[in-house]
Amino acid sequence: MIFTWGSYCESGLTTSGIGAANVAPPSAETWTKMVGSAQPAQPGTPPKWVLSTYTWPRPSDATAGSQSSPDGKPITRGVAKLPPPAAWAVSDNAARDTITPTEANKRNRFCIKNPLRGKGNLAITVRGRSTPRERPLGTRLCPVEHTGPGASMVSLQTLAKSIVRESLRPKEDEVVLISTYPHTIDLAEQAAIECQKAGADPAIWLDTDAVFYGQFKNYSDESLRRVSGHCVGLLDYVNSYIWLFGPRNPGPMATVPRPKFAAYFEGEKAHFDKSVIKMPKNVAVALGQVTRERAKTYGFNYAKWKAMVEAATVANRERIESLGNLVAGFLSRPVDVRVKADNGTNLKFRLAGPERKAYVHDGVISDEDLALGTSVSRSVELPTGEVGVAAVENSAKGTFVADVAVPSLGRLVEGIAWTFHNGKVTEFTAKRNLRFAQTNWEEASGAKDMFGGVVFGLNPKALPGFLQNGIVSGTVSIGIGDNREAGGSNDSSYGFGASLAHGTVEIGGKTVIEGGAWVI
């Protein structure tokens, strides 16, 4: 899928591109805006459309308020009627010790020592109120939590080396920011060390569940609408980001009053706008999302999900790249695309041709990817496997019905359906939890209701029904709203995407996917 900063919301799509959510560095649930697909959904920001959240004691005074809604035919059906905010409370069950939101900033004040390269006696350190116990390094592929007997035994060093040396490929002195939560701190540490070995300039950014949720309790709506000075300031010098995801427990997201998240997403517009211009590299590591708390929140089988993510992470990248390049060739022609399925999907749209180049996410940010000149081509997620493009926005006609639920802000949005006329959404419905797909829909500015693009899954080891729907082989995902990361023209503070795992796709009259399986 095409997602953006916010692409890794919990919307089950990818990390950057079409339909991605426009948001700050990602929580697993808010990192989802996408171009043609939804990343785990951060409603209203590009999940890539797939991303994370900076939480500091106080946002900057710079403003980034809502703009007026675009002119045009309004959506007449399907807009959720939202109840007034209810009383809510948040607790950080995953913290090592009990803390209150007001204590969060004290706990999160940390010291990052960015050692001079070559000084082996120095190290990146994170200091909190309590010192975590020492643990032997190099024992688990998934450093999220203890998984018991039978857990994977791939070392953290090996995984970190793959993230840095194979996927990110930093140059000497490249400034790399590693965004982590306590449950992924060991992997963050190893990634920083690998960056040092590569001659890059790493730093670790630590967030916690308590601080993430504390911002919604401690800040006013007006404050949340102002972009954080940290978010926009970091983009002035950070060249690359490694996202390890959080919070560990997404459950409390569903209790945050809708206006709070809406204000938060609107405030991220200025941040996302700057990221589209600066185009930093991004590597998002889905293993950080795999926690028992997240599995419980969304009703996932934890063991099955963890095994799938591990298998998909080590899937044959050469085959993914080969198929992706083949499909990218089809997507680079000015032809029509038709998507059909037995669930009522019957959608037609047109590709722009060579002027909008398709991107392939094969797990490596290559020199060719950098040359494409789009934000989404400079981003990858692990596990990987998708090919996408920003289509002609006003060409979409017909209906798209998702057959895979989209995890968003602590709830599963089931049966999302969009009806398009001349590229504009005229009907936006869902069988369940529609309001979690429309968190800042009402407040959003710009082309929030315009078709964004399409993404096709390439990974044969990925399975639908979790957070990685966009990479599942044979899956087709589309997105609405902002698609600038993929080179599109939609400029909006909203973006969302959804997936169809059992569809049939024709490109230029040629069937390429039939019943959810590639036939080329």
C-alpha positions in Angstrom: 0.0 0.0 0.0 1.0 3.5 -0.4 1.2 5.0 3.0 2.8 7.9 4.7 4.2 8.9 8.1 1.0 7.8 9.7 0.7 4.8 7.6 1.5 2.4 10.4 -1.6 3.1 12.2 -3.3 -0.1 12.9 -5.1 -0.2 9.7 -3.5 -3.3 8.4 -1.9 -1.7 5.4 1.6 -0.6 4.8 3.9 2.0 5.8 3.8 4.7 3.3 1.9 5.7 0.3 -1.6 6.1 -0.7 -4.2 6.6 2.0 -1.6 6.9 4.6 -2.5 8.9 7.6 -0.9 12.3 8.1 0.7 12.0 11.5 3.7 12.3 13.6 6.0 9.4 14.1 3.8 6.5 14.4 2.0 4.6 17.0 1.2 1.3 15.5 -2.4 2.4 15.3 -1.8 5.9 14.0 0.8 5.2 11.4 -1.7 4.5 8.7 -2.3 6.7 5.8 -1.9 5.4 2.4 -1.8 5.8 -1.3 -4.1 3.3 -2.5 -3.9 1.4 0.7 -4.2 1.7 4.3 -1.4 1.3 6.7 -2.3 0.4 10.1 -4.6 3.2 10.4 -4.1 6.4 11.9 -7.3 7.7 10.7 -6.9 10.9 8.9 -3.2 10.8 8.3 -1.3 9.2 5.6 -0.6 5.5 7.0 0.5 5.8 3.7 -0.2 6.3 3.4 1.7 4.1 6.4 4.0 5.8 10.9 4.6 7.4 14.8 4.1 10.0 17.4 6.4 12.5 19.1 5.3 13.1 22.7 7.1 15.8 24.5 6.3 18.0 27.5 4.8 20.7 25.4 4.1 21.4 21.8 5.5 24.4 20.0 3.5 27.6 19.6 3.4 27.2 15.8 -0.1 26.7 14.6 -1.4 24.3 12.0 -5.2 24.6 12.3 -7.9 23.2 10.0 -8.5 24.8 6.6 -11.9 25.2 5.0 -13.4 22.1 3.4 -13.0 21.7 -0.3 -15.9 22.6 -2.6 -17.8 19.9 -4.5 -20.5 17.4 -4.1 -20.7 16.4 -0.4 -21.0 12.8 0.8 -24.7 12.3 1.3 -24.6 8.9 3.0 -22.6 7.0 5.5 -21.0 9.7 7.7 -21.0 8.4 11.2 -23.0 10.1 13.8 -20.6 10.4 16.7 -21.7 10.5 20.4 -20.4 13.3 22.6 -17.1 12.6 24.3 -17.5 10.4 27.4 -15.4 10.2 30.5 -12.3 8.2 30.0 -9.3 7.0 31.8 -6.0 5.6 30.8 -3.6 3.3 32.6 -0.2 2.0 31.5 -0.5 -1.7 32.2 2.7 -2.4 30.3 4.9 -0.2 32.3 7.6 -1.7 34.5 6.3 0.3 37.4 3.1 2.2 38.1 3.1 5.9 37.0 0.5 8.5 36.4 0.2 10.7 33.3 1.6 13.7 35.1 4.7 11.6 36.0 5.2 10.5 32.5 7.4 13.4 31.5 9.7 12.8 34.4 10.0 9.2 33.4 10.5 10.0 29.8 13.3 12.5 30.3 16.2 10.7 29.0 19.8 11.3 28.0 21.0 10.3 24.6 24.7 10.0 24.3 25.6 10.0 20.7 29.2 8.7 20.9 31.9 10.0 18.7 32.4 7.5 16.0 35.3 5.2 16.9 35.0 5.7 20.6 34.1 2.2 21.7 33.9 3.1 25.4 30.8 5.2 24.9 27.3 4.0 24.2 23.8 5.3 23.6 22.0 5.2 26.9 18.5 5.9 28.0 18.1 6.9 31.6 14.7 6.7 33.3 13.4 6.8 36.9 14.4 3.2 37.3 17.2 1.2 35.7 16.0 -1.8 33.7 17.6 -5.1 34.6 20.5 -6.3 32.4 19.6 -8.9 29.9 21.8 -11.0 27.6 21.7 -9.8 24.1 21.1 -11.7 20.9 18.4 -14.2 21.8 15.2 -13.3 20.1 13.9 -12.3 16.7 10.9 -10.7 18.3 12.1 -8.6 21.3 8.6 -7.5 22.1 8.1 -9.7 25.1 8.9 -13.2 26.4 7.1 -15.7 24.2 7.9 -18.9 26.0 9.2 -22.2 24.7 9.6 -22.4 21.0 10.3 -18.8 20.4 12.4 -17.8 17.4 16.1 -17.8 18.1 17.4 -15.3 15.6 19.7 -12.8 17.3 18.9 -9.2 17.8 22.3 -8.4 16.3 21.4 -10.2 13.1 18.0 -8.5 12.8 19.5 -5.1 13.5 22.2 -5.7 10.9 19.6 -6.6 8.3 17.5 -3.4 9.2 20.5 -1.1 8.9 22.8 -2.7 6.3 20.3 -4.3 3.9 17.2 -2.0 4.2 18.3 1.5 5.3 21.8 1.5 3.8 22.9 4.7 5.5 25.9 6.7 4.2 28.7 8.0 6.4 27.5 10.7 8.8 23.9 10.1 7.8 21.7 11.2 10.8 19.4 8.3 11.8 16.7 8.6 14.5 15.5 5.3 16.0 12.0 5.6 17.5 11.3 3.0 20.2 9.2 2.1 23.1 10.4 0.2 26.2 9.4 -3.2 24.7 11.7 -2.7 21.7 14.6 -0.9 23.4 17.0 -3.8 23.0 16.5 -3.9 19.3 16.8 -0.1 19.1 20.1 -0.4 20.9 21.5 -3.0 18.5 20.2 -0.9 15.5 22.1 2.1 16.9 25.3 0.1 17.2 24.9 -1.2 13.6 24.5 2.4 12.5 27.7 3.3 14.2 29.5 0.5 12.5 28.2 1.8 9.2 29.6 5.2 10.0 26.2 6.8 10.4 25.2 9.2 13.3 22.4 7.5 15.3 20.2 8.6 18.2 17.4 6.8 20.1 14.0 8.4 20.6 12.2 6.8 23.6 8.4 7.0 24.1 6.2 5.2 26.5 2.5 4.1 26.7 1.9 6.6 29.6 3.4 9.5 27.7 1.6 8.6 24.5 -1.8 8.5 26.2 -0.9 11.4 28.6 -0.9 13.9 25.8 -4.6 13.4 25.2 -5.4 13.9 28.9 -2.9 16.8 29.6 -3.3 18.9 26.5 -6.3 20.9 25.4 -7.8 20.4 21.9 -6.3 23.7 20.9 -2.8 22.6 22.0 -3.1 19.3 20.1 -3.9 21.2 16.9 -0.6 23.0 17.1 2.3 21.1 15.5 5.1 20.0 17.8 8.3 21.9 17.4 10.1 18.6 17.9 8.3 17.0 14.9 9.1 19.8 12.4 12.5 20.6 13.9 13.8 17.1 13.6 13.1 17.1 9.9 15.7 19.9 9.5 18.5 17.5 10.2 17.4 13.9 10.5 18.0 12.0 7.2 16.5 8.7 8.1 14.1 7.1 10.6 13.8 3.6 12.0 10.4 2.9 13.5 10.0 0.1 16.0 6.4 1.0 17.0 4.2 1.4 19.9 2.4 1.8 22.2 2.5 -1.7 23.5 -1.2 -1.6 24.4 -3.5 0.0 21.9 -6.7 -0.7 23.9 -7.0 2.7 25.6 -7.1 4.4 22.2 -10.7 3.5 21.9 -11.5 5.4 25.1 -9.8 8.7 24.0 -12.6 11.2 23.0 -12.9 11.6 19.3 -12.2 15.4 19.3 -8.8 14.7 20.9 -7.6 12.4 18.2 -9.1 14.6 15.5 -7.2 17.6 16.9 -4.1 15.5 17.1 -4.3 14.5 13.5 -5.1 18.0 12.3 -2.1 19.3 14.2 0.1 16.8 12.3 -0.7 18.4 8.9 2.2 20.8 9.0 4.5 18.0 10.1 3.5 15.8 7.2 3.7 18.6 4.7 7.3 19.2 5.6 8.1 15.5 5.5 6.8 15.4 1.9 9.3 18.1 1.0 12.3 16.8 3.0 11.6 13.1 2.1 13.6 11.3 4.8 14.2 7.6 4.4 12.0 5.4 6.6 12.3 1.7 7.7 9.3 0.5 9.7 9.7 -2.8 11.6 6.4 -4.6 12.3 7.8 -6.9 14.9 7.4 -4.0 17.4 3.6 -4.2 16.8 3.4 -7.8 17.8 2.4 -7.7 21.4 0.0 -9.8 23.5 -1.9 -6.6 24.4 -2.4 -5.7 20.8 -3.5 -9.2 19.9 -6.0 -9.2 22.7 -7.4 -5.8 21.7 -8.1 -6.8 18.1 -8.9 -10.5 18.7 -5.8 -11.8 17.0 -4.4 -15.3 17.6 -1.1 -14.1 19.1 1.0 -17.2 18.2 -0.3 -17.3 14.7 0.3 -13.6 14.1 3.8 -13.7 15.5 4.7 -16.7 13.4 3.3 -15.1 10.3 5.2 -11.8 10.8 8.4 -13.7 11.4 7.9 -15.9 8.3 7.0 -12.9 6.1 10.0 -11.0 7.4 12.4 -13.6 6.0 10.4 -14.3 2.8 12.4 -14.5 -0.5 13.0 -10.8 -1.3 14.4 -11.6 -4.8 11.1 -13.1 -5.8 9.2 -10.2 -4.3 11.4 -7.8 -6.2 11.0 -9.7 -9.5 7.2 -9.8 -9.3 7.1 -6.2 -8.1 9.1 -5.0 -11.0 6.9 -6.9 -13.4 3.7 -5.4 -12.0 5.3 -1.9 -11.9 5.7 -2.2 -15.6 2.0 -2.7 -16.0 1.2 0.2 -13.7 3.4 2.6 -15.7 1.1 2.5 -18.7 -1.8 4.9 -19.3 -4.5 2.2 -19.2 -7.7 1.4 -17.2 -7.7 -0.9 -14.1 -10.8 -2.8 -13.1 -11.3 -4.4 -9.7 -14.1 -6.9 -9.1 -15.2 -9.3 -6.3 -18.3 -11.2 -5.3 -18.8 -8.9 -2.3 -20.1 -6.1 -4.5 -16.8 -4.6 -5.5 -16.8 -3.2 -9.1 -14.4 -0.3 -9.4 -12.7 1.2 -12.5 -10.0 3.8 -12.6 -7.2 5.0 -14.9 -3.4 5.0 -14.5 -1.5 8.1 -15.4 1.3 6.4 -17.3 5.1 7.2 -17.2 4.5 10.6 -15.5 3.7 8.7 -12.2 6.1 5.9 -11.6 5.1 2.9 -9.6 7.1 2.1 -6.5 8.1 -1.4 -5.3 8.7 -2.2 -1.7 11.1 -5.1 -1.6 12.7 -4.4 1.8 15.6 -2.4 0.4 15.9 1.4 -0.2 18.0 1.1 -3.3 19.6 3.8 -5.4 16.9 3.3 -7.9 14.3 3.9 -5.2 16.0 7.2 -4.2 16.0 8.3 -7.8 12.2 8.0 -8.1 11.9 11.2 -6.1 8.8 10.3 -4.0 8.5 9.9 -0.3 7.0 6.5 -0.6 9.8 5.2 -2.7 12.2 6.1 0.1 10.3 4.1 2.7 10.1 0.3 3.4 8.4 -1.8 6.0 9.6 -5.2 7.3 8.0 -7.6 6.5 7.8 -6.1 3.0 6.1 -6.8 -0.3 4.0 -4.3 -2.2 3.8 -2.4 -5.4 1.7 0.7 -5.8 1.0 3.9 -7.7 -1.0 7.1 -7.4 -3.6 6.8 -10.1 -5.6 9.5 -11.9 -7.6 10.9 -9.0 -10.8 11.9 -10.8 -11.0 8.7 -12.8 -12.4 6.4 -10.2 -16.0 5.1 -10.8 -17.9 2.4 -9.0 -17.7 0.7 -5.6 -14.9 -0.8 -3.5 -15.8 -3.1 -0.6 -13.1 -4.3 1.7 -13.2 -8.0 2.8 -10.5 -7.5 5.5 -11.1 -5.6 8.7 -8.9 -2.6 9.3 -7.5 -2.3 12.9 -7.8 1.4 13.8 -7.4 3.1 17.2 -8.2 0.1 19.3 -11.2 -1.2 17.2 -11.7 -3.3 14.0 -13.4 -1.4 11.2 -15.2 -4.1 9.3 -16.7 -4.0 5.8 -15.5 -0.5 4.7 -17.2 0.5 1.4 -16.6 3.5 -0.8 -18.7 4.5 -3.8 -16.9 6.9 -6.3 -18.1 9.2 -9.0 -15.5 11.1 -11.0 -13.0 10.2 -8.3 -15.0 11.6 -5.4 -16.4 9.5 -2.6 -20.2 9.8 -2.7 -20.9 7.1 -0.1 -18.7 6.0 2.8 -20.0 3.2 4.9 -18.8 0.3 7.1 -20.5 -2.7 8.7 -19.0 -2.0 12.0 -17.1 0.8 13.8 -17.3 3.3 11.0 -16.5 6.2 13.3 -13.0 4.8 13.9 -12.3 5.3 10.2 -13.6 8.8 10.2 -11.9 10.2 13.3 -11.0 13.6 11.8 -13.2 13.3 8.7 -15.4 16.1 9.8 -12.5 18.5 10.6 -10.3 17.5 7.7 -9.2 19.9 5.0 -8.4 19.4 1.4 -9.1 16.5 -0.9 -10.1 14.1 1.9 -12.8 12.5 -0.3 -10.8 11.9 -3.5 -9.5 8.6 -4.8 -5.8 8.3 -4.1 -4.3 5.2 -5.7 -3.8 1.4 -5.6 -1.4 -1.0 -4.0 -0.9 -4.7 -4.6 0.5 -7.2 -2.2 3.5 -9.4 -3.1 4.6 -11.3 0.0 3.7 -15.1 -0.2 4.2 -15.6 3.5 1.9 -12.9 4.8 -1.6 -13.7 5.8 -4.7 -11.3 5.8 -6.6 -10.5 8.9 -3.8 -8.9 11.0 -1.9 -5.6 10.6 0.0 -6.4 7.4 -2.9 -6.8 5.0 -1.4 -4.6 2.3 1.6 -6.9 1.7 -0.4 -10.2 1.4 0.2 -11.7 -2.0 -2.7 -11.0 -4.4 -4.3 -8.5 -2.1 -5.5 -5.2 -3.7 -5.8 -2.1 -1.5 -7.0 1.4 -2.3 -6.8 4.6 -0.5 -8.6 8.0 -0.3 -7.3 11.4 0.7 -3.7 12.6 0.7 -1.5 10.8 -1.8 1.4 13.2 -2.2 3.9 10.7 -0.9 3.4 8.7 -4.0 3.5 11.7 -6.3 -0.2 12.3 -6.5 -2.0 15.7 -6.3 -4.3 15.1 -3.3 -3.4 17.5 -0.5 -5.4 16.8 2.7 -5.2 16.3 6.5 -7.0 13.0 6.0 -6.1 9.7 4.5 -7.4 6.1 4.9 -7.1 2.8 3.1 -8.6 -0.7 3.0 -7.9 -4.0 1.4 -9.6 -6.7 -0.7 -8.0 -10.1 -0.3 -10.2 -12.1 -2.7 -10.6 -9.8 -5.7 -10.0 -10.1 -9.4 -7.9 -7.3 -11.1 -7.5 -6.4 -14.8 -4.9 -4.0 -15.9 -5.2 -2.8 -19.5 -7.7 -5.6 -20.2 -5.2 -8.3 -18.9 -6.2 -10.3 -15.8 -3.3 -10.2 -13.3 -5.1 -11.3 -10.1 -7.9 -13.8 -10.0 -9.7 -14.5 -6.7 -6.9 -13.1 -4.7 -4.0 -15.0 -6.5 -1.5 -13.7 -9.0 -1.9 -15.2 -12.5 1.0 -13.6 -14.3 
